[in-house]
Amino acid sequence: MTSLNYSHIVMKESDTRNSKKQAQSACVSRRGFISACSACATCLAFNPGSFLIPPAAREQESKMKIRIIYSLHAPVQNQPDWPNVGFDFNPVMDRINNSMKCSFPEFEFVSSMAAGQEDAEKIVLQDQKENTGGYIVYQMNCWNRVVQTIAKTGKPVLYADFQFAGSGGFLVYTATFLNENTPNVGFVASSKMEDVIAAVSCFNLVMNGGSPSDFVRATERVRTGSTPASRHYTVNPNEIRFLSPEECTRQLTASRILAVKDQSASVAEPVMGIPVEYIPFAEVNDAWSKADRDRSAEIVRGWQKSALEIVGVDFETLLTSAAMYLGMKEVLKKHGANAITVNCLGGFYGGHIHAYPCLGFHELCNEGLIGACECDISSTATMVAFNILTGGRPGFISDPVIDTAKRHIIYAHCVAPNRIFGPAGNTNPFRIMTHSEDRAGASVQSVLPVNYMTTTLEINNQRKEILMHQAVAVGNDPDDRACRTKLCAEPVGDIEKLFTMWGKWGWHRVTFYGDLKEPVWSLADSTGWKVIEEA
């Protein structure tokens, strides 16, 4: 096996530490920005005179009102969710507000917060009386449904992702807008404020008589113009001994998935030929409670020895995590199964289980079994199918984020193996940390190897489809927001096309190290399934 390369980790300054001075310094002068950002030439092309009006003349004009709406639970997060409980959005919102006001004196910016549809409807009703000309909607938490109501106004809307915070909803809702050809919603998915400001500059088109669809086309050109071109990477060799499609199919039917959703038990329809059985929380919790304490302590000592560091997790929490691993393994043995997926958050918050299964999933995946998050049957079946096809390689289930500023897709989750090449492969470094969303329990930050081709997959049993894209692993993002493991990769192909798939397929994806493209097509051909290449 070729020796592995690991990206250098540099901790970023947290957004919550931004002072008022830093927020003010985030302002970008309009003249300086336009001269520095070639992407803004797009808007100039639409209305070449719009930026040439003297400042004094602009002050005499009636300013266009643009409302910035922050879609979030609360200004200081009071519940577990991305980015994390206790996160203070106030300095982030201050920085954004100041950047807009400093960059665009020709606009009047007002800002509001909305937790959901009801708040959004009140804002729209108010704005009907105030002649608001357009909206910027920032998705700050994942699933707050605000932008849908704002889009219905017909006014130009710029939809922005506060990354590692609202990215799930942003991707799913943006894909829906794209697939429905919503004519008035443009979007920006960048970690650089300069890219957001370039998109906001497109409101000048509307102020000078352009239509909402003109605005959307301009934001698209600005976005694609500021996205870096594809780079060429030296990709490490990574040999895989694939099973034949026939042998893979045979082993799929011999597998079994245990799904732990609630307190009920039943047999479900097979997924890609894999039998599925629902078992209750109580069975897993009982196995956890009976796990041998000495054996659990031995596992903990192994983690303490092998982890780069253990951050914020005490010995007793590690002990309960080890007991959960042993309990799940016992349940798998009892049912003759090789995969388990648990409604971890519902079980833990509901008091049905008393330890997060994250470290247990980590161990199961390392040894060739399957441990999968959130009782996601499709992703679990994806992990099973391509673990078999690759002769034992684990899949990394994740909540992806797209950053056009770097041309990256970032695969983020609090569970990840550190034997990404299979049980007999080399290990990579990992940390044990709290679960990110609630700062509780124990989870894994796996520092995954770089300069390897990866293949990301998701199956849909009902449609008999396999979704696929490939990307080159280029780094690990240590941002404290959102899930602990964040593998950064550059997509192979069209990053813009990637924005279109999340509404139909949901947020989760499963990433495997290696070039699985041809074997995936062969398996699909032999089983009558269809492959959808999303990039």
N, C-alpha and C positions, 0 to 999 in steps of 0.2 A: 504493500500500500504506500502510495506517495505520502511523504510527510506533509502535515497540514500547516496552513498559514492562518494566522488569526489577526483580525483587524485591531489596531490600537484604539483603546477606549479613552476618550476624553470627556469628562463630565461637563455638561452644559450648565450655565447659570439658570436657575429656575425662574420661570415667568413671575412667580409670586414674589420675587425679590426686586422686581423693577420699582425703583423709586419714582417719585413725580418728576425729578430731574431727568431720569432716563426716559420716561415717557415723552417728555417734551423734546428731548434730543432725537427721538425717533422721527420727528417731522422731516419731511423731504421737501426742499424748496421746489416749487413747480418748474422754474426755469432750469435749475440744476438737474432735476429728475428727467425732464424731457431730453436734455442734452446727453444725459448718461444712458438713457434707456431707449434703444432703437425700436423696441416693440411699440412704443407710442406713435411711431410713424404710421401705424395702421390707422389710428384715429385721425391723424393729420390728412391721410389720403382721402378719408371720407369727407372731411370738412376742412380744407387746407387753411381757411381763414379763421377757424374757431379759436386758435391759440394766439392769434396776432392782434386781437382787440386790445388796445391799451388798457392798463389797469384802471385808470381814472374812468374810462368809459364803462368798464365792467361794473364799477361801484355804483354807477348811475342806473344800470339795468336792474330789473327785478330779479333777484337771485332765485334759482331753482332750488326747491326744498327736497332734500334727500333724507329719508329716515333710515338710520342704522338700527336693526332689530337683532338683539342677542337672544338666541333660542337656547334656553337653559333652565335648570331647576330653580336655582337661586344664586345670588351674587357670590355667596360663600357656600360651596356645595355641602348639602346636609344629608346626603345619602350615598351609598356605594354605587359608583358608575364611573365610566371614563370621565375626566382624567383620573380623579381619585377623591375620596371623601375628604372634606375639609379644604379643597382647593379654592383659593381666593381669586375669583375672576376680575375683581375690581381693578387692579393695576393693568391687567390685560385690556380691559375695555377702555380704560383711560388712555393707554398707549394708542389704541386704534383710533379713538375719537380725536386725539391730538394730531395724529398723523393725517387724518382726513382734513381737518380744519386748516392745518398749516399748508397742506399741498394744494388745496382747492378753495381759494378765497371767493371764487365766483359761485360757489354753492353754499346753501344754508343747511348745515347738518344738525339733525336732532336725533336723539337716541332713546331707545326703549328696551325693556326686557319682556320676554314672553315665554311662559312655561308650556303653552300648548294652544290648541285651536281657539279656545274661549278668549284668551288674552289677545291672540292675533285678530280676532274678529272685532274686539273693542278698539284696537289700534286702527284698523281699516275704517271703521265708522267715524272715528275722530278725524282721520286724514281726508275723508270726503269733504269735510268742512274747511280744511286748511290747504287744499290744492297741492298736496304732496306730489312731486313729479316722478319719484322713483325710490327704490328700496335697495339697501344692502342687508341681506340676512346672513348672519354668522351662526353656523351650527356649532354650539359650544358644548352641548351634551348630545349623546347619540340619537335618541329616538323622540325628542320633543317635536311634535308635528305643528310647525309654525309656517314654514315656507310654503306649504300647500295653499293655505288661506291667502297669503300675500300674492302668490302667483295668479290667483283668480281675479285680482284687481285689473289685470291687463296692463298695468304700469311696468316699465322696465325694472327687472329684479336682477341684482348681482348676488349669487349664492356662493358663500365662502365657507371653507372648512377651517375651523380651529383644530389643527391636526393633533392627534393623540388625545382627542377630547370628543369631538362630534363626528369623527370620521365614518362610523358605521352608518348613521342616518344619512350623512352627506352622500356617501357612495350609492346607497340604495335609492334615495330620493332623486339624486341627479340622474341616475340611470332611467328612472321612471319618466322624468321630464324629457330626456333625450328620446326615449322610445315612443313617447306620446307626441313628439314634435311640438312641445310647448314653445310658443313663438316669442315669449317675452322674458325667459329666464336664461341668463348667462351664468357661468360659474368660474371659480378660480380655486385651485387646489395646490397652493404653494406655501412653502415655509418662509418665503421672502416677502416682507412687506412691500418691497418695490414692485413685485408682480401684482399684488392686490391694488396698489395705487395705479398701476398701468391699466388695470381693468376698470377702475372707477373713472379714469379719465374719459372712458367711452360714453359717460353720461353727457359729455359735451355735445355729442351728436344729437341727443334728444333735445337738449336746451336750444339747439340751433335748427330744430325742425325735423330731425330724423325720427324714424319710427322705432318702436321696441325691437322689431326684428333686425333693423339696422344695428341697434345696440348689441344684440346677441351675436350677430356676425362679427362685429368689431371685437367683442371680448374673446371670441374664439381665435381670431387672428392674433390678438395680443398674447393669448395663452400659448398658442403653438409657436409664435415667434420668440417667446422667452424660454421655451423648453429646450435644453441643450440637445444637440445632435447625438445620435448613438455613438458610443465610444467602442473602441476595440480593446478587448481584454485578453490576457494570456490565461487560458482556462486549463486548470490542472487535469491530467488524465484521471479517469474514474471508471474503471472497468466493472461491469455488472454482468453476472450470469443470469440471464432471464429464463424463466420457465416458458415452455411452449404454451400457446393459448389453451390447448386441450388440457394440459396438466394443471394450468392455473384454474380453469373452470371446474375441474374435478375437485381441487382443494378448496375452492370457494364453497361448494355444496357440503364439504366435510367440516367447515368452520361453523362457529356459532357466536352471535352477538348477544350479550346480556345488556338490556336497557333498564336503567333505574330512573324512572320519571317521577313516581309518586308512591303511594302505598298499595297500588294494585298490581296484580299478576295476570299475564295473558300471553298467548302466542300470537305473534304478528306475521304479516306477509313477508316472505323472504325478500331481501334486497340484493339484486345482482346475483341471485341464487343462494345467498347466505341466509340461513335460518336466523330469526330474531325472536328473542323471548324477553318479555317484560317481567322484572322481579321487583318486589317492594323495597323501599328504604330499610324497612325493619330487618330484612335478611342481611343486608350489608352491615347495618349497625350492630347486629348481633354477632356477626363474624368479627367485626372490629373489637367489640368488647371482650371477646374470648381470645384475642391474639396474645401470644406468649410475650410477657413483658421483657424477659431476658433476651429473647430473640430480637424484639423491637429495639432494645438498648444497643445491641450489637450492630444493628443496621444504622442507628444514629451515629455510633462511633465511626462507622465507615464513611458516612456523609461528612462528619467533622474533619476527617482526615483528607478526603478527596476534594472537597469544595474549596474554591479560591478563598472564599470568606462566607460567613453567615452573618447577615445583617438584620437585626431587629427581631430575631426569632429565638425564643428561649428553649431550653432542653426539653421541657415538658411538651411544648408544641411539636417539637421534632419527634418525640416519643409517640404522641397520638398519630402523627402522620405516618410513622413507620408501622404502627398497628393497623392503620387503614390499608396500607399496602399489603400487609399479610392477610388482612380480612378479605380484601378483594381477590387476592390470589387463591384463597381457600374457596371462595364462592365460584370462581372460574373452574376450579378443579371439580367441585361438586356437580356443576352443570355440564361438564365436558366442553367448555367454551374457551375461545382464545381471544375474545374481545369484550370489554365492558365500557359502557358510557354512562355517566351519572349526571343527573340534574344537580350539579354540585352547589350552586348558589341557593336554589330552592330548598334543597335538603339541609344545608348548613343554617340558613337564616330561619328555616321553619323548625329547627331543633330535631330533625329526623336523623341527621348524622352529626357527629361531633368532632370531625376533623375534615379539612379539605383533602380531597384525593389527589392533589397536584403532584406531590412527591411520589405517591404510589403510581400514578400514570407514568411519571418519568422513569421509574424503575421497570415497569412492565414493558414500555416501549424499548428500553435499552436491551431487554433480554429476549425480544422477538415476539412478545405478546402485544396486545393493543389496549391502551387506556386512553379514552377520549372524553372531551369536555362536554358539558351542557346537554347531555342526552340527545346529541345530534346524530341521528341514525345515518343520514346520508354521508356525513363526514367520517363516521366510524366505518361504514362499509367501504368508503374510499380508502381509508387506512388499511383495512383488511385486504382488499383486492390487490393493491399495488405493493403492499408488504409481501404478499405471496408471489406476485409476478417478478419482483426483484430478488427473490430468495432471502427475504428477511429484513429489508431496510425499513426503518420506521418513517412514518409520515409525521410532519409537523403541522398540526391543525392551528389555524391562526385567524385573526381579525385583521385583514390588510388595510393599509393606508397608502394613498398615492400622493407623491410629492413631485410636481412637475418642475420645480426649481432645480432638482437634482436628477430628474428623469429616473426616479426611484419608485419601486413599490416596496413597502416595509411590511413584513409579515410579523404580527405582534400577538403574543399570548403568554400566559403565566405558566404554561406547561410546555416543556420541550425536552427531548432526549439529549444526551451528550454522547451517544454512539450513533451518529447520523448515518454511518456507513454499514450499520448492522451490528449484531451482538459480537462478532469476531473482529470488527473494525477498530480503528483508533478512536480514542476518546478526545473530546475537546473540553476546555475549561468551563466551569459553571459556578454560579453563586446560589446560595439559598437565601431568599428574601421573603418578606410578607407578600401575601396576595395583594396586588396593586390597588384594586378598586376600593377595598375597605381597610387596607393596612393591617390585616389580620391573617392568622394562619401561617402557612409556609408554602412557598412556590419556588420556581426555578427561573433563573436568568442564565440561559445557555449561550455561551459566546461561540457562535457557530462559525465554521471555517469559511474562508473567502476564496475567490477565484475558482469556483466550481460552477458548472451548469446545474441548474435546478429545474424541475418540472413540477408545476402546480396543477392540481386536479380537483374535481368535484363531480360526483355522479348524481344523476336524477333517475331513480328507478321507474317512476311513472312514465317519463318520456323516453326512457331507454337512451339517455344521452350522457356523454362524458365531456365535461368542460375542461379545457387545458390551455395553459400558457407556459412559456419558459422564460427564465431570467438567470442572469449571472450574479451569484452572491458576491457582494462587494464590501460589506461591512456590518457592524452591529451598532445600533443606536442606543446610547445609555440614558436617553431622556427619562426623567423620573415619572412623567405622565404616562398613564395607560399601562398596558401589560409589560411584564418584566423583560421577556425575550423579544428583541426586535431585530430580525434579520433584514438588512437592506440589500436590495437586488435591482439590477437594471433589466427591464423587460426586453426580450428579444421580439422585435416587431413594432407594432403600432400602439403606443401608450394611450393615444386618444381613444382607440377602440375599447381599451380596458374599462373606460368609464361607462360603457353601455350595458354591462352584463349583470350588475348587482341587483337590479330590481327583480329580475326573473329567477336568479339563482341564490339570493341571500348573500350574507356577508362572509361566512366561513369559506376558507379554502384549505387544501392539504398539500404541503410542499414536500417533495422528495429530492434528495441529492442524486444527480445523474440525469442523463439524457434518455428519457423514457418515451420519446415521441413515437418512434416506429413500433416498439412493442405495444404501446397503448392502441395505436391504429390496428395492429394485428389482432389484439384481443377483441376490439370492437367489431372488426370484420367477422371474426369467427362466431360471435354471439349475436350478431344482428343489431348491435348498438350503433349509435352515431356519435362522432367526435365533433365538438364545437371548439374551434380555436379562437379564444377571446382576445388575442393580440395579433 
